[in-house]
Amino acid sequence: MHKDQVEGAAKDAKGSMKEGIGKAIGNDRMAAEGAGERVAGKVQKGVGSLKDAARQALKK
């Protein structure tokens, strides 16, 4: 597992919580920031997966 995958998962979880709290308290800005962090986390996880797959392919 690549460090980008771990960091992306953490960012995704943080964004999800922030979005939920923002929606619960009616803070649209916080909800939007949380949604943005979720997307950034998912992208970072994807990059980590690609790096990991490339590393595995080069080992063969």
C-alpha positions in Angstrom: 0.0 0.0 0.0 1.4 3.4 -1.0 1.5 6.3 1.4 -0.8 8.3 -1.0 -3.5 5.7 -0.6 -3.4 6.1 3.2 -3.2 9.9 3.1 -6.0 9.9 0.5 -8.2 7.7 2.7 -7.7 10.0 5.7 -8.5 13.1 3.6 -11.6 11.4 2.2 -12.8 10.5 5.7 -12.1 13.9 7.1 -14.0 15.5 4.2 -16.9 13.2 4.6 -17.2 14.1 8.3 -16.8 17.8 7.6 -19.5 17.6 4.9 -21.9 15.8 7.2 -21.4 18.3 10.0 -21.8 21.2 7.6 -25.1 19.8 6.4 -26.3 19.0 9.9 -25.7 22.5 11.2 -26.8 24.2 7.9 -23.4 25.6 7.0 -23.2 25.3 3.2 -19.6 26.5 3.1 -18.4 23.8 5.4 -20.4 21.2 3.5 -18.8 22.3 0.2 -15.3 22.3 1.7 -15.9 18.8 3.0 -17.1 17.7 -0.4 -14.0 19.1 -2.0 -11.8 17.4 0.5 -13.6 14.1 -0.2 -12.9 14.4 -3.9 -9.3 15.4 -3.3 -8.9 12.3 -1.1 -10.4 10.0 -3.7 -8.0 11.4 -6.3 -5.0 11.0 -4.0 -6.1 7.4 -3.3 -6.3 6.8 -7.0 -2.8 8.2 -7.6 -1.5 6.0 -4.9 -3.1 2.9 -6.5 -1.5 3.8 -9.8 1.9 4.2 -8.3 1.5 0.9 -6.4 0.4 -0.9 -9.6 3.4 0.6 -11.5 5.8 -0.4 -8.8 4.4 -4.0 -8.9 4.6 -4.1 -12.7 8.2 -3.0 -12.6 9.1 -5.8 -10.1 7.9 -8.5 -12.5 
